[in-house]
Amino acid sequence: MALRIKELIKEKGTTVKDLAQKMGISNVGLSQHINGNPSVEVLERIASALDVDISELFTPSSGGIIGVVRIRDTNYNINSVSDLWNLVSGIERGDISL
């Protein structure tokens, strides 16, 4: 099963170097994990650093919009569980009013 770590890094607007720094490892080490066979512990650390559920590291990308939530006059594209979580969090914080 292919991991989608690189895709998530891109979605989050970060880089392998930034993620490695956040995890406290070298970017070469992180690249080896991404391209190799990372342990569950490493996958948990990557998911935590990317602020996603570990299951998102395995979820295949659909390559498009999964759904759209319209609140008032604004459309919110939902392409992942993380997108949905961010929308709900924005509503809870009051950044998005219903």
C-alpha positions in Angstrom: 0.0 0.0 0.0 1.4 3.3 -1.0 1.7 6.1 1.6 0.6 9.5 0.7 3.0 11.4 2.9 4.4 13.5 0.1 0.9 14.4 -1.0 0.0 15.5 2.5 3.2 17.5 2.8 2.2 19.4 -0.3 -1.5 19.8 0.9 -0.2 21.3 4.1 2.0 23.8 2.3 5.1 22.6 3.9 8.3 20.8 2.8 10.1 17.6 3.7 12.8 19.8 5.3 10.3 21.6 7.5 8.5 18.4 8.5 11.9 16.8 9.4 12.8 19.8 11.5 9.5 19.7 13.3 10.1 16.0 14.0 13.7 16.6 15.1 15.3 14.4 12.5 17.3 15.1 9.3 15.5 15.6 6.1 17.6 12.7 4.6 16.4 10.5 7.5 12.8 11.5 6.8 13.1 10.9 3.1 14.5 7.5 3.8 11.4 6.8 6.0 9.0 8.1 3.4 10.6 6.1 0.6 11.3 3.0 2.7 9.3 1.0 5.2 8.7 3.3 8.2 7.8 1.8 11.6 4.4 2.5 13.2 6.2 4.8 15.6 7.6 6.9 12.8 4.2 7.0 11.0 2.6 8.2 14.2 5.3 11.0 14.5 4.8 12.0 10.9 1.0 12.1 11.3 1.3 14.2 14.5 3.8 16.6 12.9 1.4 17.0 9.9 -1.6 17.3 12.3 -3.5 14.5 10.6 -4.9 11.2 11.8 -2.6 8.3 11.0 -5.2 6.8 8.7 -4.8 9.7 6.4 -1.3 8.6 5.6 -2.8 5.5 3.9 -6.0 7.0 2.4 -5.8 7.0 -1.3 -6.3 10.4 -2.9 -9.3 10.8 -5.1 -7.6 13.4 -7.2 -10.5 15.8 -6.8 -13.0 17.3 -4.6 -14.8 14.9 -2.3 -17.4 17.3 -1.3 -18.4 21.0 -0.8 -20.0 22.5 2.2 -21.7 25.8 1.7 -22.0 28.1 4.6 -23.8 31.3 3.8 -22.2 32.6 0.6 -18.9 30.6 1.0 -18.1 27.2 -0.4 -15.6 25.0 1.5 -14.0 22.2 -0.5 -13.6 19.0 1.5 -10.8 16.9 0.1 -9.8 15.0 3.2 -10.7 14.3 6.8 -8.3 17.1 7.7 -10.3 19.6 5.6 -13.5 18.6 7.4 -11.8 18.8 10.8 -10.4 22.3 10.0 -13.9 23.5 8.9 -15.5 22.2 12.1 -12.7 23.7 14.2 -13.2 27.0 12.5 -16.9 26.9 13.3 -16.2 26.0 16.9 -13.7 28.8 17.3 -16.1 31.3 15.8 -14.0 32.0 12.8 -16.9 30.7 10.6 -20.4 31.7 11.6 -23.4 29.6 10.6 
